[in-house]
Amino acid sequence: LKQEQESLEYEFRLVTAQKEAEKVKIEAQGKADANKILSASLTDKILQDKGIEATIKLAESPNSKVVVIGSGDSGMPIILGNQ
């Protein structure tokens, strides 16, 4: 009886692990698909606009302790702050 219970417990753990692995795989595939769609629609101009929006939000924040200087290779400002 004890061996049978141990066998059933092992089988349950195995099935549970397989279901969890399948869940993780499905989630990863969903993220990969979303990233593929997103990256197809992103342009340098859109990314630059997002960078400008983020810089404005930083400038408006009362808790902000960063320095924004010049421009990096991508045309975006270089932000120095607490790391």
N, C-alpha and C positions, 0 to 999 in steps of 0.2 A: 504494500500500500504506500509506504514511504517513497519507494523508487518511482512508483507511478505518479505521485504528487510532484516529485522533483522533475520528472520528465515533462509533465504538463506545465510546470512553472517555466522550465527551460524553453519549451515550445512557445509559451505566451510571450516571454521576453524576446524571443527571436522574431515573432510576428510583429510585436510592438516596435522593435528596432527597424524592421523592414518598412513598416508604415511611416515611421519618423524619417527614414532616409528618403522615401518617395516624396514625402511632404517637403523636405528641404530641397530636393531636386526640382519639384514643381515651382516652389517659390523662387529659386535661382533662375529658372527658365523665364518666369514672369518678369523678373527684374532685367534679365538680358534683353527680352523683347521690348520692354519699356525704354531701356537705354538706347536700343537700336532706333526706335521711333524718334526719341528725343534728339539724338545726335544727327539724325537726318534733317531735322528742322532747324538746328542751330547754325547761325552764321556768325562771322566775326563781328558784324554790326550789332546783332542781338546780344552777343556776349559783352560787347563794349557798353551797350546801353544798360545791361544788368550791373556791370561794374560801376557805372556812374550812379545808378540808383543806390547801390550799396554804400558808395562813398558819401553820398548825400545823407543817408541814414546815420552813418558813423558821425558825420559832422554835426548832426542835430541831436545826438545822444548826449545827455548831461554826464553820463558815466564814462564816456569815451576817453581813453588815454592812448591815442595813436598819433602817429605823424604820417601824413600823406605827402609824398614828394614826387615830383617829376613824372616820368613815364618809363615803364619797363619795356622789354622787347616786344610785348604784345600790344603796346599802346595803352595799357592799363596803368593806373598809378601804382607806385610801390608803397605798400602800407607797412609801417614799422610800428610794433606795439609790444605789449607784454606777451611773451611766449612762455 
